[in-house]
Amino acid sequence: MAAMRESLEYAAAWTGMKLLGLLPRPAARFVGVSFAAAAYAVRAPLRRSAMFNLRLAFPDWTDAQRRRVIRGMIRQVGWMAGEFSQFPKYTREKIERIVIVDGFENFDAAQRRGKGVLFLTGHMSAWELAPFAQALYGHPLHFLVRPIANKRVDALINGYRCGSGNRPIEKNRSARAILKVLGAGGTVGVLADHNTDIEESVFVDFFGVPASTTSGLARLALRTDAAVVPGFLSWDDKRRKYRLRFEPAVELSRTANEESDVIENTARFTRVIEDFIRVHPDQWLWVHKRWKARPPGERPLYPF
């Protein structure tokens, strides 16, 4: 039954993306929000996770405040679906009317060091649009992906993602490929805001609660001397455009103890992500069980 349900979901995703792509951008974004709202309404696990996470992160808020943030999150996810469906239509000229770039001098300075750039980002706003726009602005990158079981959907999604010049790196075979890209002075995008298997992580505070966080980014940065440049996409309601903001490269801790440095630098990366979310709480993906993995001996946080 699970396999059948997964196949149906993939088929629906493939069909839905194709149909959205036939619509003009405003209509595609509107329909995308309708789909996102319906999915949230019928999926109780999503609702439970979002509210639990917001209570954990913002214990002083009222539930009314949390519900407003969730409504904003649904809008952002729906808009992303609409934007994603339009990727084959986007050109440099069109993307300039949709996405503003801020702080490019920070990314440029990191590139000029010649050691490669690790693009630190997360599931913010229409996160798929960030690397797509970056490539159309003339700076394509490689990004880490997990292959989708349904090969037709996988081909469709990666075809859209790579239409502006980006290239995927399969997560299960990533180490050598990443080192090659960085060695050539390229850029690798890393989403570093989701729960990670304990074998590949360290625990650092996220909204004051230890969270299992990928240690790979810190290890790569320490061993290659690649610059770690935070970059996040956000929706600017006043200008009615997305804003892709590059921050200055994160200063790394380098001591005689590599493991200590890995933990400290991972904590620094995570604080950058948390700071962005605190400014734009309605633009992060709260439905993910970010605190699912626990340190050895600690009981699960999620009661469901």
Secondary structure, DSSP 4 states (H G I P E B T S, - for coil): -HHHHHHHHHHHHHHHHHHHHTS-HHHHHHHHHHHHHHHHHH-HHHHHHHHHHHHHH-TTS-HHHHHHHHHHHHHHHHHHHHHHHTGGG--HHHHTTTEEEE-HHHHHHHHHTSS-EEEEE-SBSSTTHHHHHHHHTT---EEEEPPPSSHHHHHHHHHHHGGGS-EEEEGGGHHHHHHHHHHTT-EEEEE--S---GGGEEEEEETTEEEEEESHHHHHHHHH--EEEEEEEEEETTTTEEEEEEPPPPPPP--S-HHHHHHHHHHHHHHHHHHHHHH-GGGB-TTS-TT-S--TTPPPS---
